[in-house]
Amino acid sequence: MNKFKAEFDGWMEKMFGPEGPAVDLRKNTQAMFAGLVSKFDLITREEFEVQTRTLAEAIKKLEAIENKLGIAKKKPAPKKARKSSSAKKKAKPKSAAATKSVQEKTPPAPKAATPKSS
């Protein structure tokens, strides 16, 4: 039994010792993750908080300058309701010739279907 334990300990030392393949695997995995994280362009929490404070100060200064200059923030104008096509007025032709040309260009109205009596 001691021989097996000694062999097992030797194998574990080779695998997980300072020069074993597990150490190489760990280093390679760490390098791979470090490369992936660097592509995300992440920042630390402290950097984020500094930028947030800087932005808040810049907004306060901008508002103070706007107040000094009397620039009021304009609210966007409400959107006007669109008129339906039936509500639009049609322009009247000015002359008889214009009336004739408009009539020629206008297709005839479709005939209304009449109900059949039984």
N, C-alpha and C positions, 0 to 999 in steps of 0.2 A: 504494500500500500504506500509506503514511503517513496518507493521508486516512482510510482504514478504521480504522486504529489510533486515530487521534484521535477519530473518531466513537464507537468502542467505549469508549475511556477516558471520554468525556463521558457515555455511557449508564451506565457502571458508577458514575461519580461521582453521577449522579442517583439511581440505585437504592440504592447502599450508602453514600452520603455522609451527613453529619450530619442532613440534612433529608429523606432519601429514604424511600420506602415500606417498605423492608426494616427500617429502624430502628423505624418504627411497628409493623410486624409483630412484631418482637422484643419491644418493650415490651408489646404486647398479649398476647403469648404468656406472657411472664413474669408479668404481672398475673393471667392466667387460672390458671396453675399455682400462684401464691401463694394464690389464693382456694381452690383445691382442697385444697392442703396444710393451710390453716388449718381446713378442715372436719374433717380427720382428728384434730385436737386432739393433735398430736405434741409430744413434749418432746425436749430435747437429751440426749445421753449423760451429760453432767455432772449434769443435773437428776435423771436416773434413778439414777445412782450415789449422789448425796446422799440420795435417798429410800430407797434400799436400805440404806445405813448407818444412817439414822435408824430404820428398821424393825427392823434387827438389834439396835440398842441398846434399843429399846422392848421387844423380846422378852426380852432378858437381864434388864431391870429387872422385867418381869412375872414371870419365873421366880424371881427373887430374892424378890419379895414373896410368891409362892405358897409358897416354901420357908419363909419366916419364919412365915407363918400356918399352915403344916402342911397345906396343901391339896394332896392327891395327885391327879394326873391320873387320872381313871377311864377304864379301857378299856371300850369298848362291850361289853355282855353278848352272849355268843354267842346266835344265834337258836335257839329251841327247834324241834325237828323236829315237824312237824304230824302228828297221828295221822290215819290213813286212816279213811274213813267206816265201814269194817267193824270197826275196833277200838273205836269208840265204843260205850259201853253204852247200851242203851235203858232208859228209865225204866219201871218197872212201874206200872200203874194201881193206885190205892189201893182202889177199890171195884168191885163188879160193874157198877154203872151206868157207871163210867168205862171199864171194859173194853168194854162194849157200844158206847159212843160211839166208842171208838178203832177197833173192828172195823168199824163202819159207815163211818167215814171212810177206812179203808184199802182201796185198790182190790185186786181179786183178783190173785193172782200169775199171770203168763202161763204157759200150758201149755208144757211142754218138748216140742220136736219129737222124734218117735220115728222112728228110721231105718226105711225101708221094706226089707222082705226081698225078695230077688229069687228 
